[in-house]
Amino acid sequence: MNYLTVAIPAYQAEFTIGTCLDSLLDAGIDGLEVLVVNDGSNPQISQAVTDYVEKYPDHIRLINKEYGGLGSALNIALREATCPWFRILDGDDRLDPQGLAKLMQVLKDLEEQNPKPELLVADYYYEIPQKQGKKQLQRSSFANVFPEEGINSWSRLKNFTIDQILGKQSLVYRLDLLRKIKLRLPDQLAYVDEIFSYEPLPHVRRIYYLAEPVYIFPLGRSGQASNMKVMQKHLKDLLAVALEMFRRVRLDSVRPQRLQQYMYRHMARVIAVCLMLSCDEELGNVASLKTMDLIWSEFEKINAPATRVLQKKPMLNPKRILKASKSYVDQDVYNLIGKVFIID
């Protein structure tokens, strides 16, 4: 029996898709369904994946489609998935074989339990480039948030820090939950994995915490989506995604309180990046503040009470945003948040 669908949206990942798939094979392919969705990329993606499909036809599938963006690729994967659990793996990232083996054992054991958790949260690694081409794995852990490994509820969790985000690197959802809420991601937009990581959370009641790093997320790659220069080019997409997140989840209605606190923080982080990227140093602070006001007005149209709560967050203070906007050149958003926006 296969327990976990790994959805790999692949766009121009022909040089990394082999390493990505090999990381799954290194842990053993048993129990895995791997859906590689070639999102209108060049033919080399299909050629690179075909050998894996022929060797593991019961576990690896290639789905070719016209370009529609990340959301379109993930929507197809959600439709085609057949396993009880579902997670995302970018085509230029990989999973840790030891962590994946542990994850698969946990998922197998959970199938024997009732009631089952709707979400599994696991630690993950950042892979940080060092001098002379060396790389270092830095663990990102949620041990300070979850009281114990195993099944928890939101009300038992401790506070997340601002640099702790439940993102695609850490989340494994029950597929039936995603289908129950009819999760559908927007086409033709970048950064829609933020919606995937955010919208389902209020529907989760039980969370299994796995204190084992599973995902390996390399930093410092040229053209990486999390690089602030790249994000600036796609600011319209990021802002559209932030507004869609705000529209889909009415924050002032989220319960329990611990989950509401987390979701406000997650939203504040996304908005902070949008505001930072909207600042124009050449036009000066006055113009930048006017642009920030215009952005806030869009959020206020959706939910004025929640907008007012967010505007009081220290990390969204206009002076702080203006100062941070001068620091983001060549920074990765994960490093920047950790250095600039750490608050109580």
N, C-alpha and C positions, 0 to 999 in steps of 0.2 A: 504493500500500500504506500502511496505517496502522501506525505503530510504537509509539504510546504511548496507553494508556487513562488518561484523567484522570477519576477518580471524585470527584464533587462531592456529598457528602451535604448536603442542604439542608433545614434546619428553621428556619422563621421568618426566612428570609433574602431576603424579597421585595424589600427596599430595596437590597440589595447584589448580588444574583445577576446583574443586568445588567452591572455593573462587572466582576464576576468573569469572566463569559463574554467580554466585550469585550476583556479582557486577553489571552485566548487568540486571538481573531480578529486582534488587532493584530500578532501574530507570523506570521499566516498559518495557516489551518486545516488545510492539507495535512499528512497524516501523523498526525493526531489523531483519536482516538475519545473523545468526551466523554459521560460517563454522569451525568446529573443525577438523583439519587435523592431525590424529594420524600417525606420521612419523615413523612407524615401531617400536614403543615403546612397552612396555610390556602390557599384556592384561588388566591390571587394569585401563588404560586410557579409553578403550572402555567401561568397566563395569561402570566406574564413570560417563561417559557422557550419557550412554544409558537412564538412568532415566530422564534426562533433555530432550532428544530427544522425548521420549514417552509422556512427559507432554506438550511439546511445538513443535509438529511436523511441524507446519507452520513457525517456526522461527529458530530452531536449527537443524543442520545436522552434522552427524559424517561421516568423510571420512577416512577409513583405507587404508594405503598404506605401501609398503615396504620402508625401510629406504633409503632416498635419500638426506637428509640434509635439512636445512632451505629453501634454494632456491627451491628445488623440491616441498616442501609443499606449499610454496607461489605461485608457478606457477600453481598448481592445484586449489588453492583458486581463483586465477585470472581467470582461465578458467570457474570455476563453479559459480562464483558470478553473481547475477541477479539484484543487486540494483544500483542506479545511483552513489552512493558514496562507497568508499572502504578504509578501514583502517586495520592496523595490531594491534593485542593485543597478547603479549606473554602469554603462559599458566601459568606462575608464576607471572604475573602482574595482575592489575585490573583497572577498570575505576571507577571514582568518580560518584556516582549516580546523584548528583545534576548537575555536569558538563555534564554528558551524556544526562540528560533530556533537558538541555539548548541546547546542540548540536543538538539533534533530532528536536527540534522546529525550529532551524535555517535552518537545511537541508530541512525540510518541507516547510518553507517559500521560500527558494531559488528555489524550483521547480516551483514556480509561477512567477519567474523572468527570463528575457532574456536581454542581454546575461548572462549566468551563469558563475560564477568563476570556474576555473579548479582545484583550490586547496583551502582548508580551513586549517588555522593554528590556533591552540588553545594552551593556556598555559597548564602546567602540574605540577604535584607534584613529588618531590623526597621524599621517605619515609626513614628517617634516624634513625638508631637504637640509643637508648639512654640507660642509665644505668637502671638496674633492669628490663630489658625486655621491657621497654617503647619505643615508636616510635613517631617521630615528622615529620609532613608534612612540607616540605619547598617548597614554590611556585617558579617555574621558569616561568618568564613572558617575553613577547615580547612587552610590552607596550612602551618601549623606542625605538622600531624599527618601529612599525606601527603608523602612525599619528592618526588613529582613528579605532574604532571597526567598522567592515563592510568591504565593498569591496575596495581594494587598488590595485595599480600597483607597479611593482618593482621600477620604477623611483621615486616614492613618499616615499620610505622607507628610514629610517635613518640607520646608520652603526650598524651592528651586532658586539657585543664583541666576543672575541675568545672563550668564554665559552658558547656562544649562538649558538646552532646548530639546524637546522631543521631536526629532526630525526623522527623515527617512533612514538615517544611519542606525537609529536605535529601535525603530518600530516594526513589529510584526502583528498584523491584524487578523482576526477571524474573518474569513471571506464572507460568511453569511451576514456579519454585521455591516460590511461595506455594501453588500447588495440590499440589505434591509433598508438602509438609509438612502439607497439609490444614488450613491456617490458617483458623480460624473464631473470630470475636470474640463475646464475650458480648452478649446483648440486654439492653435496659433499664438500661444502665449508662453513665454519662458517663466520659470520659477513656480509652476503650478504644483510642484511637490510640496510647497508650503501649505496649500489647501488640503492635500492628502494627509499631511501631518497634523492638521488642525481641526477640520470640520467634524471628523468622527468622534473626537474625544468626549463631548458631552453625552454620547450614547454608550460610553464604556462604564461598566460598574466594577468589574474585577480586572486587576492588572497583575500579570506575573512578572516579577523582576528577576532577570538572569544576570548575576554578577560576573559576567564573562564577556570580554570584547569579541564581537562577531564581525563587524564591518570595519574595513580599512579605507579611510578617506584621505587620499594624498592631497597635500597642499602645495602651492607654489608652481602649479603647472601653467604654461603659457596659454592664454585664452580661457582659463578656467572660469566657470560661471560665477563662482563666489569671489572672484577678484573684483575689487571695487571699480576699477576702470571699465571692466566688462559690464558690470552692473549699471554703470552710468549710461552706457550705450543702450541698455535695455530698461531705462528708468520707467518708461511708459508701461512696459509689461509688468514691472515690479509693483508699480502703483496700482495698476488694474487688479493684480492679484491681491494686494493688501485690501483694496476696497471690496473685492469679492469675499475675502475671508470675513471682513467686518459685516458684510451683508448676510452671509450664510449662518453666522453664529451671533445671536443676540446676547452680548456679554453680560448685561445686567440681569439676565434670566438664568444664567448658568449656575447650577448647584452640583455638588456641595461647594462651600466657600473656598476650600483649598484648591479645587479645580478652577474656580473662577479667578483666583489670584494668579494661578499659573497662566491662564489664557490671556489675561490682561497683560502680563509680562511679555508673553510671546508676541502679542499684537504690538506692544510698545516697541519691541526690538525691530520688528519689520517696518513700522512707521518711522522710527529713528533713522534707519538706513535710507528710506525714501526722502526724508527731509534733508539729510546730509547731502545726498546726491543732487538735490534740487538747488542747493546753494551755488551762487555764481560769484566767484571771487572777483572777477573783472568788473561786474556791475556794482559790487559792494554789498554791505550788510543790509541797507535799507531795502534794496531790490530783493535780496534773499528772504528777508522777513515777510515781504509782501507775497512772495511765492509760497512760503510756508503757510501763510494765512489762507491762501487759495486752496491749498491741499487740505487743510483742516476743515474748510467749509464743505468739501466733498464728503468727508466723514460725518460731519454734523447733519447733513441731509439724510443720512442712513439711520443714525442713532445718536441724537444730541446728548442724552444723559451719559452714555458710555464714552462719547467723545470728550465730555468735560472731565470725566474721571481720568482718561488717558492724558489729557493736557496738564494734569497736576503731577504726573510722574516726573521725578527729578531728571531722568535721562532724556526727557522730551522738552526740557527747558530750552527756549530759543537760543539763549547765550551759549549753552552747552553744545547745542547742535552746530552753531556757527563755529565754535572752537574746534569741534571734532571734524568739521568738513575740511579743515586745513590739514588734517592728519591722514587722510585715507589714500593718498596717492601710492599706488603699488602695494597696497595692503590687501590682505585677504579679510573678508568680512568677519570670519571667526576670530582672527587675531585682533582685529580692530575693536570688536565688541568687548573682548576680554580686557583690552588695555585702557579703553576710553570710558566705557559705560558701567564699570563695576560700581555698584552702589549697595547700600544696606539691604 
